[in-house]
């Protein structure tokens, strides 16, 4: 795992090769730049990845828009939604100054991928899980905002009225054992058709 040096959050667009896909690690600390590289850094709160066309720049922009409440629905980025639940809008200035990011980029073509590129995109997904495992080995848990138990801002709603509550209680979900997850429906892949 070759992660970049740490960059202040407000400077993430200046990271070399930021348009490439890869894995990113976010730390929050008031002590200045983290002294250690990943996974030994203090203050790591989130590990994420992307192999989308827009690369890390697009994904980190989604993260930024969510914590800055530019994305009103709060669903632009799940990890950022969890973080913004803990740090309200008033804390965005604090986050910009005390949040840091380090990346590990992987060169591949995500716009018109070929065989090699698909292999590399798979390695990016594996690298994220390798990072989870390495962090877990050292800290005996996942980073705070990678934990599923960490609440999301978008899931915290106003108090439900009795009318809304009764509607939700009367909803039933049909049981169908033949449902196939969306990602498993594809029977052929580009280049194999």
N, C-alpha and C positions, 0 to 999 in steps of 0.2 A: 504494500500500500504506500504509494508515494503521494502524500498530500502536499498541497501548496503551503506557503507561509500563511499566517492568519491575516485577514483583511478586515478592517473596520466595516461594519455592515453598510454604512452609507457609501462605501467605496467598492462594493461588490462588482459593479460594472467595469472596474479597472483591472480585474483579475485577468491575466493572460489566458487565452484559449477559452474564455467564458462561454463562447457560443457552442462549444463541444458538449456532448453528453457526459455524464459521470455521476460521482457521489459527492455530497457536500455534508459538512458537519458545522453545526452552529453552537456557539458558546456565548454565555452571558456572564460578564464579570466586570466589576467596578475597579479592578486592579490594573487595568490596561490590557494590552495584548497578552493572550495566554502564553506562558513561558515555554510550554511543552507542545510538541506536535501531537496530533491524534494518535493513539487513544488515551494518552496520559495527561491530557490537558484538564485543568479544572474548569468547571462551569459548563460542560457540554450538556445541552438541553435537547438537541435534536440531530438525527442522522437521516438524510434523505437521498434520493437518486432521481435521475431522469434519463431517459433515452429518447425523448421526444425531439421533433424537428428543431424546435427553438433552443435546444440545449439548456445548459445550466442558467444562462442569462434569463431565459423565459421563465424557468421554474422559480428562480430566486425573486424575479419580479412578481410572480403570483404570490409568493410568500410575503413580500413587502406590501403588496396591495391589500392583503388580508390583515396583516398586523396594523396597517395604517387606516383600516376601516374604509378603504377605497372600494372594496368589494362588499357591498351592503349585505349580501346573503351570507357572507362568512364561509362560503364553501369553495373559494378559489384554491385553498391549500389546507388540507386537513391538519397538518402539524401546526401551521401558523394559526389556525382556528383555535387549537388547544392553547397555544401560547397567548393569543389575544384574550382568551378567557381569564388567564392569570394576570395579564398586564392590560389594564383598560386603555382606552384611547388616549387618556391623559399621559400615558407612559411611552408613547411612540418616540418622543424626543429622547427620553432616557434610553430606549432600546437602540436608537440610531447611534448613540455615543458609546454604549456598553455591550453591544452585540457584535460578534465577530464570526467570520466564516472562513473555512478552509475547504479546498476542493481537490478531488482527484479526477482528472479528465481522462477520457478514453477516446482515441481517434477512431472515428468510423463515420460512415455516411448514413445519416438518419433520414435524409430527404428522398433519395432513390437507392435504398439499400440492396445489396447483393449478398451472396452467401457469407462472405467474411464479415460484413457489417452486422448481419443477424447474429453471428457468433459473438461479436463484440458487445452487442446490446444485451445478450444473455449474460455475458461476463460482468456487465455493469450491475445487473440485478443480483448476481451472485456476490459481487463485491459489497453491495449494501448489506447483505446478510452476514458476510464475513466481518464487516464493521460492527454489526450488532453483536455478533458472537465475541469479538475481541473486547468490546466495551463491557459486555456482560461478564466476561472472564475477570476483568479488573474490578468492576464496580458492583457485581452481583445483582445487577438490574439493568433495564434499558434506560436510556436518557428519558427525563421526565415527560417530554411531549411526544415520545414514541409509544408511551404506554397507553394501551386502549382504555385504561381506567381514568386517564386524565380527561376531564370534561371539556367539551367544545363550547365555544361562545354561541354557535348557531343552534345548539340544542337547548340552550337556556332560554325559555320563553316567558312571557308575562304569565301571571297567575291564570290558570285555566278557569273559565266560567263553568258553572254546573252544566250548562247546555253543551259546551264543547266536550266536557268530560264524559257525559252520558253518550254522546255520539261515538266517541272513541271506544268506550266500553262495549258498545253494540256491534263494533266491526268484527267480522270474522274473516280469517284468511283461509281460502280453500286449500285443502291438502291435495297435492298432486305429486306423486312420487316420480313422475316422468319429466319433471322440469329439468332442463339442461342449462347450466350456467351460461351466460352470454359468451364468455371467453372460450367455452368449449364447443360452441356451435360450428365453428369454421372447420370445414373438412379438407380444405386445400389451402396451401400457403402460396404467396406470390412466388412465381418461378416454378411451381410444381403443378400448376393447373394444366 
